Amino acid sequence: MISFECVSKFHEGVAAITDLNLHIQAGELLVLLGPSGSGKSTVLKMVNRMVNHDGGEILFKGKNINGFDVQDLRRRMGYAIQSTGLFPHRTVAQNIATVPRLLGWKPRRVQARVDDMLTLLAMDPKAFSHRLPHQLSGGQQQRVGVARAMAADPDVLLMDEPFSALDPVTRAALQLSLKEIHRATGKTILFVTHDIDEALLLATRIALLNQGRLVQVGTPLELLQQPANDFAADFLGRSDAGLKQLSLRPLAPHIKALEGAPALHTISHTATLKETISLMATHRVSVLSVMDEHKAVLGQVQAADLLEN
């Protein structure tokens, strides 16, 4: 979908990105992770030519991005940022409809798309379509920003630390919403963050950057289990790497048949090992009943089984 081939970028003679080689596959959610100043946002902005690269090639669907009309390129790439960038005097519906209207969509199609996007992001169209941005909470504004970025069904969704300014509860809810959107739509998403837990939660793959260079690319579990160097190990959290790995491992393979009556305390079959161990510690128990989505008992899980390979 998107390829960086020996890409470089300089700011006033200083290298911001050096010899970047990275391929982003169609349908994946790739997170650009790294400390401040590592070049994450620069990489993202080079994709839609908000920042022009100085060396190498960036390909979009096999074609050099410099071969596209810049406005056409950007309309094929939704863009969501931390501040949302909503037009303050336009309603929610008008904000979401911005790109579809620029593309000449018919009014009925625009309205249907606005309603669909609001519904997808758990916002009732009847309740929210006519509100102005200042009438929304921060989390609601961010949802509208994501809806606007996705409204014209772009090939790629670019997200530059979109949730970093939100409170922890709202941020967690939006992270889960984004995971559901990605699962439901199969959209290719390039997501920038410096938050390790956010990256581990969202990413199908992580590209770890430091001082403008690509340090390592892989799945969250690959980076935790096989960090490329000391920087990767330290940045990802050497001391609690095991706990982070537990947060990526599903409970499901550890479910066993009931032995006797169901345990008093229960957990969902979709839980992670970290969530399971935490619940056991909270209730000071070593066995939990495992429930399906209909609250029916599937079986049980025992503490002694959770750390087995």
N, C-alpha and C positions, 0 to 999 in steps of 0.2 A: 504493500500500500504506500508506504513512505520509506525512502532510503536516503541515508546520509553517507556520502562516499568521500572520505578524506576531507571533510569540511572544516574550514577554519574561519574565525572571526576575530578582528582586531578592533580595539577601542583606543584611539590616540596612540597607536603604535604598540599597545600592550595586548598580548594574546588573551582573548576571552574564551575562545574555543580552539582547541588544537587537534587536528587530525582525527575528527570524529567519524567513526564508521559504525552505523547503526541501522538495522532494518526493523521497521514496525509492521507487523503482519495485520492483514485485514481481520477485523473482529476482536482484536485483543485490547485490553486495557493496560497500556504500558505507562508506568509511573517513572518520571524523571525525579530522582531523589539525590539529595546532597546538601551540604551546608550552604549558608549564605555566601554568595559570590562564586559558587561553583559553576555557574553557566546554565542552570536549568531553564530559566525564563528566556534566556537568549536563544537556546535551542528551540524552544516552543515557538518563539516569535519569528524565527527564520523560516519555519514551515509555511506560514501564510504571508511571508515577505513584509511583515511589520518591521523586521530587521533584515537587511540584506547580508548574505554571507560573502566573504572575501576570497575564499578559495574552495576548491572541490565542487561537488555537485550534490544537489538535493533533488530527488526524483519523487514525483507524485503519480502513482499509477503508471510508472515506467517512463514518464515524461519530465524533463527538466522544468522546475517550477518557473524559471525565467521565460519559458515559452508560453506561459499562460498570461492572459490579460489579468492584471492584478485584482481587479474587482471581481471577475469571474472566479478566480482562485479563492478569494476570501468568502464568497457566497457558497462555495462548496465545502467550507470548513467552518462549522459553528465555533464560537469563541466565548468562553465564560471566564470572568475574572473575579477577584476578591471583592471589588467594590460594586459589582453587578453592572454599573454603567447604564442603568435604566433612565429613559427620558422622563424627567420629573413631571412634566405637564401632559403626558400621555397616559391613558389608562393601562391597566394590565393587559387587556386584550390588544390594544393598539401597539404596545411594546412588543408583544409576542409576534404580532402580525408584520413587523417591520420588513423582514427579508422576503417573506412570501409576496407582499405587496410590491416590493421592488422587482420581483421576478415576474410580475404580471398575473399572479393567480387571480381567478375569479372570486368575487366576494363570498359566495357560498362555500367554496373550497377553503378559503382563508378562515372563515368562522368555524368550520368543522375541525380544522387543524388546531385552532386556538383551544377549542373545547377539549379535543383529544389530549393536547399537551398538559392542560391544567388537570385533567382527570388522571393522567399518568403520574403527575407529581402530587397527587392527593390534595388538590385544591378544587373545590366545587365551582364550576364555571359560573353558575348563577350568583354565587356569593362573592366571587373575586373579580370577574371580568371587568366591571366598571369602576373598580377602586383605582386610586392613584398610588404611586409608590410610597408616598409618605404615610399612607394609611395601612401599610403592611409592616409586620415585624421583620427583623433582619433575616430570619430564616425564610420567611415567605418571599421577601425580595430576592433572595438567592435562588429560590425555586423558580421564580419568574425569569431570572437571568438564564438559568439552565434551559427553561422552556423556550425562551427566545433563541438561544443558540441552536436548539434542535428543531425549530419550527419548520424550516425549509427542507428537512430531512437531509442534512449535509452528509457527505461521505465520511468526514472525520469531525470529531468534537475535541477542541483544544481547551484545556482547563488549567488556568494559572492560579494556583493556591486559592480556589474559589471559596473554601470553607474556613480559612484561617482566622478570620475576624469574628467568628461566631462563638457563642458560649458552648461549653462541652456537650450539653444535652442536645441542643439544636444541631450541632456539628455531627454528632453520632447518628442522629435521625437522617440527616441528609446523606451521610456516607452510605447508610443502608439503602436509602432511596436510589442512589447512584448505582449500587451493585444490582438492584432489581432492574433498573432501566437497562443496564448493560446486558443482563441476562435475558431480558425480554426482547431487546432490539438487535442485539449482536453488533452494535455500533462500535466502530474503531475509535478509541479514546486515548488521547495523550494528556496525561495529568501531571502537573508539577506540584511537588510538596517538599518541605524539609522535615516533615513529621514522619518518623519511622513507623509508628503504629498505624498511621493512616495508610502509608504505602503498603505495609504488610496486609492490611485488611482488604484493600481495593485491587491490588495489582494482579494481573495474570503473569506479568513479568516486570522486573524493576531494572532500570538503567541507573547505576550509581555513578555520580560525577564528583570530581574534586579538582579544583583549580583549572577548570576548563577541559579536563581530560576524562574520558570514559574509563572508569576503574573496573567495572564488572557489570555483566548483564545476565539475568537468570530469573527463575521463579523465586518467590519469597523464601521458600524452603531451601532452595539451592544456595542462596546467598547466606542464609543463617548457618547451614551445615558446612559449606565450603567457601568461606570468605577468601577473596583473591589475595589479600595482603593484610597487614596490620591496620591500615586505615579502614578498610572495609569491616574488619572484625570489631574495631573500637567504635566506629560510627554506628553500626547496627546494634551494638550493646554486647560486648564480650561476656559480661558478668551474668546477664539474664537471657542469653541466647536460647537456653533450654526452655525457659518459660515461653518465649516468643514462638518457639517451634510447637509447643503444646497448643498455642492459640490457632495454629494452622492445621492441626490434625483433627479430623472428625471423630466423634464418639461412635458413630454407626458400626465400624468393624469390631468394636468391643462388646456389643450387646449380646447377652446370652439368655437362654431360656430361664424362666422363673424357677426358683427353688423355694417351694412353699408359698406362703402368702406374699402379695406385693409389698415392697418396702413403703414406709409411710411417706417419705419424701420422693419427689418425682423430678424428672428433667426431660426436656424435649429430645427427640432422636436427632435433631439438627444441631445440637450443641457441639462445642469443641471440647477437647480434653481439658483445656485450661478452665473452661466454664464448669465442667463436671467436677474437677478436683476442688475448685473454689467452693462449689455448693456443698460438697462433702465436708470440707473444713468448716464451713459456716455452721452446719448442723451437727458436726462431730459424729458423722456416720461413715460407714465403709461400703454401704450398698444403697443404690438408688433405683427406683422403678423408672423405666424409660417409656415415654408416651409418644404416640403418633400425633399427627395434626388434628385428629378427632378426639384426642384425650383418652384413647384406648391404650391399655398397657401392651407394649410390644415385648417386653422382657425386662431384664435387669442388668446393671453394670456394677462390678465390684472394684474397689480401689486397687486390689492386688493385680488386676488385669490391665490397668491403664497404661503402665509404662512398658508393657511388652511390645516388641516390634511387630 
